[in-house]
Amino acid sequence: MKKKRILVTGGSGFFGYELAKLLSKKNRVTVIDNNLRGNFKKFEKLRNIELMDCDIRNMEKLNKLKKFDDVYHLAFINGTENFYNHPKAVLEVGIKGILNIIEFVKKKKVKNFIMFSSSEVYGSPNIIPTSEKEIIKIEDIFNPRFSYSAGKIISESVTINYLRGTGIKYKIIRPHNIFGENMGLKHVIPQVMYKIFKASEKFKLKKVKIKIQGNGNETRAFCYINDAVKQTIFISEKIKENGIFNVGFSKETKIKELIKKIEKILNMKIVVQQGKIKDGGTLRRCPSQKKVSRYKKFKNNFESGLKKTIYWYKNFYLEDNINNNELYK
Ligand SMILES: NC(=O)c1ccc[n+]([C@@H]2O[C@H](COP(=O)([O-])OP(=O)(O)OC[C@H]3O[C@@H](n4cnc5c(N)ncnc54)[C@H](O)[C@@H]3O)[C@@H](O)[C@H]2O)c1
């Protein structure tokens, strides 16, 4: 079978790297990224992937790219803290980015477009587990956090309306709390790990007290990166209908349960002190998997994935990599 040509935007980021790696086993993959959060160093051992430094806001540069069968569009400014601190940049990359990428997709007659949206578009959903039919919304336009979901909602609308009648197939992916090794520093697991690292004096003390956001009863439905990549490729390649698809698992974990699991993995005692939850922070989010499971049921590797991730971050902080904590990372 002839190999497909695939473009992954934002491909040096957390999800993009793992996606490009798996896609490159059967296809010819090109990754573009401006390395705001990602980096090309990760690809040192993957010589079969073509890498290009390219900002998706730069249409001239995009025009120089060749033709592709499939485009996975992941480039976006991710990381909750970034939504609060850099809302303008989040919107600019989101909006200019999707308009440019859609123009590119149409000009180059791409066959399949896979746009990465987010569970954030549900805000605080009315129904849990939340199906793809749930109302999407911006709960407080004045809160900078919602720059991210605003950018994603616009990106979904552009995808649907600009590709209507073109014959180009599209899938909109809404990932829910994907975690794994090397996911950046601005998510729950790396932040909890950093607090433990500091409080335990580099994991020397066996009993620590850490402050968390909220009371610990908030939930997330975590999904290990390898599982998320498999679900995404399945949706892209095996499902014929255009549409919107949750990616993740319907199993909710309370933050305090997550910390208990980390405690066990690290063989430590972790006492949790409640803190204030950030404005716009979500109490509960969990995807319904009904739509995708009509086609296939996926195994959930949360426990083994968590173990790998915890050990990875322990080593990462011990090796003093925290100095690389740049503005957007
Ligand atoms: N990780 C999750 O749990 C999760 C959840 C929901 C949605 N998503 C979405 O999935 C996609 C990938 O997420 P991730 O966790 O890998 O985030 P990430 O930040 O690791 O990856 C995004 C990549 O986009 C790149 N980028 C940013 N601005 C760019 C620009 N102007 N031009 C080119 N590249 C640019 C960054 O450098 C980074 O490598 C994103 O669209 C994100 O919004 C992720």
The ligand as a Gaussian input file, in Angstrom:
#p B3LYP/6-31G(d) Opt

LIG

0 1
 N       -3.043000      17.674000      26.464000
 C       -4.346000      17.711000      26.680000
 O       -4.855000      17.180000      27.678000
 C       -5.260000      18.394000      25.701000
 C       -6.597000      18.501000      26.057000
 C       -7.450000      19.141000      25.190000
 C       -6.991000      19.639000      23.982000
 N       -5.681000      19.535000      23.665000
 C       -5.264000      20.115000      22.379000
 O       -4.423000      19.193000      21.724000
 C       -3.377000      19.879000      21.025000
 C       -2.036000      19.401000      21.515000
 O       -1.927000      19.636000      22.917000
 P       -0.580000      19.400000      23.720000
 O       -0.953000      18.965000      25.065000
 O        0.340000      18.578000      22.911000
 O       -0.029000      20.887000      23.824000
 P        1.453000      21.414000      23.531000
 O        1.487000      22.817000      24.007000
 O        2.457000      20.473000      24.083000
 O        1.534000      21.367000      21.937000
 C        1.114000      22.403000      21.103000
 C        2.229000      22.759000      20.162000
 O        1.848000      23.875000      19.351000
 C        2.997000      24.668000      19.139000
 N        2.626000      26.025000      18.756000
 C        2.103000      27.024000      19.534000
 N        1.926000      28.134000      18.815000
 C        2.324000      27.853000      17.536000
 C        2.383000      28.597000      16.327000
 N        2.005000      29.880000      16.292000
 N        2.853000      27.999000      15.220000
 C        3.263000      26.690000      15.249000
 N        3.244000      25.946000      16.353000
 C        2.771000      26.519000      17.486000
 C        3.731000      24.623000      20.476000
 O        5.094000      24.970000      20.360000
 C        3.525000      23.183000      20.882000
 O        4.603000      22.368000      20.479000
 C       -3.604000      21.366000      21.265000
 O       -4.366000      21.910000      20.222000
 C       -4.410000      21.373000      22.551000
 O       -5.182000      22.533000      22.670000
 C       -4.809000      18.925000      24.502000

